[in-house]
């Protein structure tokens, strides 16, 4: 996995993975009928892969296409302080078809027990980038803006 970070407020590679593992909902960006689509989805981190749970629909169709490259964005921002972090994972999306993995994923508490959400998708990260939004920088910017 290649890691790309911005020089300003960048997160180190392990911080990126730790941040991803601490959250449960992100947004999958993919192509649907030649247009960009964005869908909020539950996920877990399994080793170095992201596992998403979905129903039949456009996200599943994207995973079943050949060479589907997607982005998955997760963030946690405190609305009172505007501090937090944001991580974007870019990589190939595929449907999980191995019954042993499906059985294991259905037992994760992060995934709802909804019969419609019976498909699991995996993103194998090729690029991971992220940054944090520090409280001090936000407070200083707010002070400067208000004079």
Backbone bond lengths (Angstrom), bond angles and torsions (degrees), N, CA, C in turn:
res aa  C-N    CA-C-N  psi(-1)  N-CA   C-N-CA  omega(-1)  CA-C   N-CA-C  phi
1 X - - - 1.446 - - 1.519 107.81 -
2 X 1.323 116.45 125.72 1.449 121.47 173.36 1.513 108.32 -84.13
3 X 1.302 116.24 144.48 1.455 120.95 178.28 1.512 108.55 -117.77
4 X 1.315 116.12 126.76 1.455 122.15 177.18 1.512 106.53 -118.04
5 X 1.316 116.85 127.87 1.460 119.93 177.71 1.513 109.16 -131.34
6 X 1.296 116.64 154.96 1.457 121.72 175.44 1.523 107.56 -82.53
7 X 1.318 116.82 144.11 1.456 119.09 -178.15 1.519 111.40 -66.10
8 X 1.334 118.21 -27.36 1.447 121.92 179.28 1.519 108.87 -90.17
9 X 1.319 117.05 119.92 1.466 122.82 176.69 1.527 113.35 59.85
10 X 1.307 118.12 37.09 1.459 120.30 -176.58 1.523 111.69 -75.70
11 X 1.310 114.84 154.76 1.453 122.23 173.98 1.523 108.61 -103.45
12 X 1.322 117.15 139.75 1.455 122.31 176.74 1.531 109.10 -71.24
13 X 1.347 118.33 158.39 1.470 121.08 -177.78 1.528 114.06 -50.92
14 X 1.322 119.06 -44.91 1.464 120.04 -179.57 1.527 111.15 -69.29
15 X 1.334 116.86 -34.79 1.465 120.18 176.45 1.531 110.74 -62.78
16 X 1.327 116.83 -36.58 1.463 121.12 177.80 1.528 110.44 -60.97
17 X 1.330 116.04 -48.56 1.471 120.16 -179.13 1.529 111.16 -66.87
18 X 1.329 116.90 -40.04 1.466 120.34 178.41 1.527 110.92 -62.66
19 X 1.334 116.53 -41.88 1.463 120.29 178.64 1.523 110.31 -62.91
20 X 1.319 117.50 -46.67 1.469 120.92 178.54 1.521 111.38 -58.40
21 X 1.330 116.73 -42.73 1.474 120.46 -177.30 1.524 111.98 -69.14
22 X 1.332 117.97 -19.11 1.461 120.26 -176.33 1.527 113.59 -85.59
23 X 1.310 117.97 -11.42 1.469 121.40 -177.53 1.527 109.91 -112.43
24 X 1.330 117.36 171.68 1.462 121.05 -177.05 1.520 114.40 -130.77
25 X 1.339 117.96 -12.79 1.458 120.67 -178.85 1.521 109.07 -129.70
26 X 1.320 115.74 134.20 1.456 121.58 176.79 1.512 109.53 -140.58
27 X 1.328 116.06 -176.42 1.453 120.93 -178.97 1.518 109.99 -119.94
28 X 1.334 115.24 125.26 1.455 122.44 178.36 1.519 108.91 -91.82
29 X 1.327 117.03 124.28 1.463 122.78 175.83 1.523 107.77 -106.87
30 X 1.336 115.59 125.43 1.465 120.70 -177.15 1.521 109.19 -150.89
31 X 1.307 116.42 173.50 1.453 121.29 178.51 1.522 108.97 -97.38
32 X 1.339 116.13 130.67 1.467 121.99 178.37 1.523 107.85 -132.43
33 X 1.313 115.82 115.38 1.469 121.36 -177.24 1.531 111.18 54.24
34 X 1.315 114.76 44.24 1.472 123.64 176.95 1.522 113.57 66.64
35 X 1.339 117.28 16.08 1.456 121.50 176.80 1.521 109.39 -123.71
36 X 1.338 117.65 152.85 1.469 118.71 176.66 1.526 110.87 -69.76
37 X 1.316 115.85 140.68 1.469 122.40 178.06 1.518 108.38 -131.59
38 X 1.320 115.90 149.60 1.454 122.34 -179.49 1.518 107.48 -136.96
39 X 1.341 115.88 130.72 1.460 120.40 -174.83 1.525 109.54 -141.19
40 X 1.341 117.00 127.27 1.471 120.89 175.73 1.522 108.99 -73.64
41 X 1.335 116.62 136.37 1.460 121.07 -176.46 1.524 111.36 -146.01
42 X 1.346 115.99 147.79 1.461 121.72 170.13 1.525 108.10 -72.63
43 X 1.319 115.73 150.94 1.465 119.27 177.93 1.514 110.38 -155.90
44 X 1.326 114.41 164.77 1.459 122.56 169.55 1.526 107.55 -135.24
45 X 1.323 116.02 162.06 1.457 121.70 171.99 1.518 106.61 -99.92
46 X 1.326 116.51 124.25 1.465 122.91 179.35 1.522 107.32 -121.51
47 X 1.314 116.21 98.49 1.463 119.89 -173.95 1.513 108.88 68.60
48 X 1.334 116.78 -115.07 1.466 121.26 177.76 1.520 111.62 -112.12
49 X 1.324 116.90 13.69 1.456 121.24 179.02 1.525 110.29 -111.42
50 X 1.331 115.36 154.33 1.456 121.23 171.86 1.523 107.23 -100.60
51 X 1.323 116.49 133.66 1.461 122.11 178.09 1.518 107.43 -113.70
52 X 1.326 116.24 125.87 1.458 123.05 -178.44 1.520 109.13 -113.56
53 X 1.319 116.25 150.62 1.460 121.21 176.94 1.522 108.15 -112.50
54 X 1.334 117.41 135.45 1.456 120.07 -177.23 1.522 111.81 -150.78
55 X 1.308 114.54 164.20 1.460 122.19 171.96 1.530 107.75 -94.72
56 X 1.322 116.02 175.00 1.456 119.62 172.95 1.527 107.66 -62.36
57 X 1.319 116.93 139.71 1.457 120.32 -178.71 1.511 110.90 157.53
58 X 1.335 117.40 -161.11 1.464 120.46 -173.73 1.528 114.95 -64.78
59 X 1.329 118.66 -35.00 1.473 119.63 179.15 1.524 110.06 -66.43
60 X 1.326 117.18 -42.47 1.462 120.82 177.58 1.524 109.91 -63.70
61 X 1.319 117.48 -41.82 1.464 121.17 178.45 1.532 110.73 -61.21
62 X 1.329 116.80 -38.52 1.470 120.11 178.03 1.517 110.79 -63.78
63 X 1.328 116.69 -37.57 1.468 120.68 179.99 1.514 111.74 -70.11
64 X 1.303 117.02 -27.69 1.457 120.79 -177.84 1.524 112.03 -85.82
65 X 1.330 116.96 -10.90 1.464 120.56 177.44 1.515 110.03 -75.95
66 X 1.319 116.01 160.97 1.462 119.77 -179.76 1.517 110.07 -83.71
67 X 1.312 116.65 129.78 1.457 121.59 175.33 1.514 114.95 70.45
68 X 1.321 117.63 29.73 1.461 120.25 -179.11 1.527 110.16 -68.41
69 X 1.312 115.37 116.47 1.457 121.26 176.01 1.516 106.58 -107.51
70 X 1.329 115.57 130.09 1.453 121.79 -174.76 1.520 109.83 -131.21
71 X 1.310 114.98 170.07 1.462 121.79 170.73 1.522 107.10 -124.60
72 X 1.319 115.88 147.50 1.461 121.57 178.13 1.516 106.94 -133.30
73 X 1.337 116.32 123.29 1.454 121.35 -175.23 1.522 109.90 -116.75
74 X 1.323 114.95 134.66 1.459 122.36 178.44 1.520 107.27 -132.89
75 X 1.322 115.71 137.64 1.460 117.29 175.65 1.515 109.79 -147.12
76 X 1.295 113.69 162.31 1.459 121.53 175.42 1.519 106.08 -142.29
77 X 1.321 115.82 108.67 1.454 121.69 -177.45 1.520 108.25 -123.75
78 X 1.318 116.72 128.88 1.457 121.50 176.09 1.525 107.82 -78.56
79 X 1.340 118.57 117.41 1.459 120.04 -175.72 1.531 113.94 -66.59
80 X 1.309 117.75 -21.05 1.472 120.30 -179.55 1.526 111.50 -80.05
81 X 1.330 117.21 -35.56 1.462 120.08 -175.47 1.526 113.30 -111.32
82 X 1.337 116.97 -10.86 1.473 122.69 -174.30 1.518 112.32 59.91
83 X 1.317 117.81 21.91 1.461 120.70 176.58 1.521 108.11 -100.24
84 X 1.321 115.74 154.00 1.462 120.78 179.24 1.507 110.75 156.92
85 X 1.331 116.26 -151.64 1.453 121.31 -176.54 1.524 110.62 -146.52
86 X 1.330 115.51 162.30 1.453 123.00 176.16 1.525 108.50 -144.30
87 X 1.336 116.50 134.27 1.463 121.93 -179.80 1.531 108.16 -131.06
88 X 1.341 116.48 136.81 1.463 122.34 175.62 1.518 108.74 -122.46
89 X 1.332 115.41 128.72 1.465 123.05 177.18 1.525 107.23 -111.34
90 X 1.314 116.97 130.23 1.463 121.98 175.84 1.520 107.87 -120.23
91 X 1.337 116.07 134.13 1.459 119.00 179.63 1.516 112.17 -179.72
92 X 1.322 114.67 -171.16 1.465 121.69 -179.26 1.521 110.10 -84.05
93 X 1.324 115.92 139.46 1.454 123.11 179.38 1.521 109.01 -108.18
94 X 1.331 116.04 135.19 1.466 119.80 175.70 1.518 109.32 -145.93
95 X 1.320 115.18 155.78 1.458 120.37 176.90 1.520 109.35 -82.70
96 X 1.335 116.20 141.03 1.463 121.67 175.10 1.526 106.96 -80.94
97 X 1.326 116.15 123.79 1.467 120.28 179.84 1.529 112.40 -117.00
98 X 1.320 117.22 -10.82 1.462 120.73 -179.21 1.526 109.21 -73.89
99 X 1.334 117.13 119.61 1.462 122.03 -175.88 1.528 112.47 -59.61
100 X 1.321 117.92 -34.50 1.469 119.73 -179.86 1.531 110.66 -64.80
101 X 1.326 116.91 -40.56 1.467 120.19 178.39 1.523 110.88 -69.71
102 X 1.322 117.42 -41.56 1.466 120.87 178.81 1.525 110.04 -60.13
103 X 1.327 116.63 -45.04 1.463 120.75 178.20 1.513 112.27 -60.09
104 X 1.321 116.68 -39.98 1.467 120.83 179.21 1.526 110.81 -67.72
105 X 1.331 117.40 -43.47 1.458 120.84 -177.99 1.519 112.17 -66.85
106 X 1.321 118.02 -32.96 1.475 119.81 -179.39 1.522 111.56 -65.77
107 X 1.317 117.88 -17.27 1.469 120.83 -179.94 1.530 113.38 -90.34
108 X 1.322 118.36 -6.47 1.460 120.60 -179.93 1.525 109.99 -72.19
109 X 1.335 118.02 129.52 1.465 120.72 179.98 1.534 113.24 -63.41
110 X 1.315 118.38 -22.23 1.464 121.20 -178.94 1.522 112.02 -68.79
111 X 1.329 116.85 -20.10 1.456 120.49 -178.21 1.518 110.48 -99.83
112 X 1.340 117.55 127.38 1.468 120.63 179.11 1.527 111.65 -62.24
113 X 1.310 115.66 151.50 1.467 121.58 177.62 1.528 109.62 -90.16
114 X 1.299 117.31 56.12 1.448 123.42 -178.06 1.524 107.94 -103.94
115 X 1.315 117.17 122.82 1.468 121.52 -176.51 1.526 112.22 -60.28
116 X 1.332 117.38 -26.14 1.470 119.89 178.54 1.524 111.63 -71.64
117 X 1.332 117.44 -26.64 1.469 122.23 -178.00 1.525 109.64 -93.72
118 X 1.306 116.61 60.46 1.460 120.24 -172.60 1.528 114.03 -99.84
119 X 1.319 116.98 4.30 1.463 120.50 -179.45 1.529 109.77 -108.31
120 X 1.326 114.96 143.89 1.458 121.17 176.83 1.523 108.96 -121.69
121 X 1.320 115.90 136.84 1.450 123.11 179.33 1.522 108.41 -118.99
122 X 1.320 116.08 150.68 1.462 121.58 179.44 1.521 108.85 -124.32
123 X 1.326 115.12 134.85 1.465 121.17 170.18 1.517 107.31 -107.98
124 X 1.325 115.65 120.06 1.460 121.22 173.07 1.531 106.36 -92.22
125 X 1.342 117.99 107.13 1.468 120.05 -173.75 1.521 113.14 -63.64
126 X 1.320 115.54 132.93 1.460 122.22 170.82 1.528 109.55 -104.71
127 X 1.326 116.04 -37.38 1.463 122.35 177.26 1.520 109.01 -132.71
128 X 1.311 115.96 140.04 1.458 121.66 175.59 1.519 106.86 -134.62
129 X 1.329 116.36 128.64 1.457 119.84 177.61 1.520 108.39 -135.89
130 X 1.299 115.00 157.47 1.455 117.91 179.05 1.508 112.04 -172.48
131 X 1.318 113.10 162.96 1.455 118.99 176.94 1.518 109.08 -151.78
132 X 1.294 115.25 162.86 1.457 120.94 177.39 1.511 108.38 -115.23
133 X 1.299 113.66 155.24 1.453 122.02 179.59 1.520 106.31 -115.15
134 X 1.325 117.31 99.02 1.462 119.63 -174.19 1.523 113.18 -74.93
135 X 1.304 114.86 145.99 1.463 121.62 178.11 1.528 110.22 -59.71
136 X 1.324 117.74 -44.36 1.465 119.85 -175.17 1.516 111.51 -63.25
137 X 1.312 118.08 -41.25 1.466 120.13 179.68 1.524 110.11 -66.28
138 X 1.319 117.30 -37.37 1.458 121.19 -179.97 1.520 110.60 -67.27
139 X 1.326 117.23 -43.93 1.457 121.34 179.66 1.534 109.73 -64.12
140 X 1.328 117.41 -43.92 1.457 120.85 179.52 1.532 111.11 -62.80
141 X 1.318 117.53 -39.93 1.467 121.19 -179.74 1.535 109.33 -67.42
142 X 1.331 117.10 -39.78 1.465 120.60 179.54 1.540 110.41 -65.20
143 X 1.336 116.73 -40.79 1.457 119.98 178.45 1.524 110.99 -63.93
144 X 1.319 116.59 -42.21 1.451 120.87 -179.78 1.530 111.42 -65.07
145 X 1.318 116.81 -36.85 1.458 121.09 -178.12 1.531 112.01 -72.03
146 X 1.335 115.90 -31.51 1.458 118.72 -177.80 1.519 112.26 -92.63
147 X 1.311 117.02 -7.06 1.455 121.46 172.79 1.459 114.12 84.56
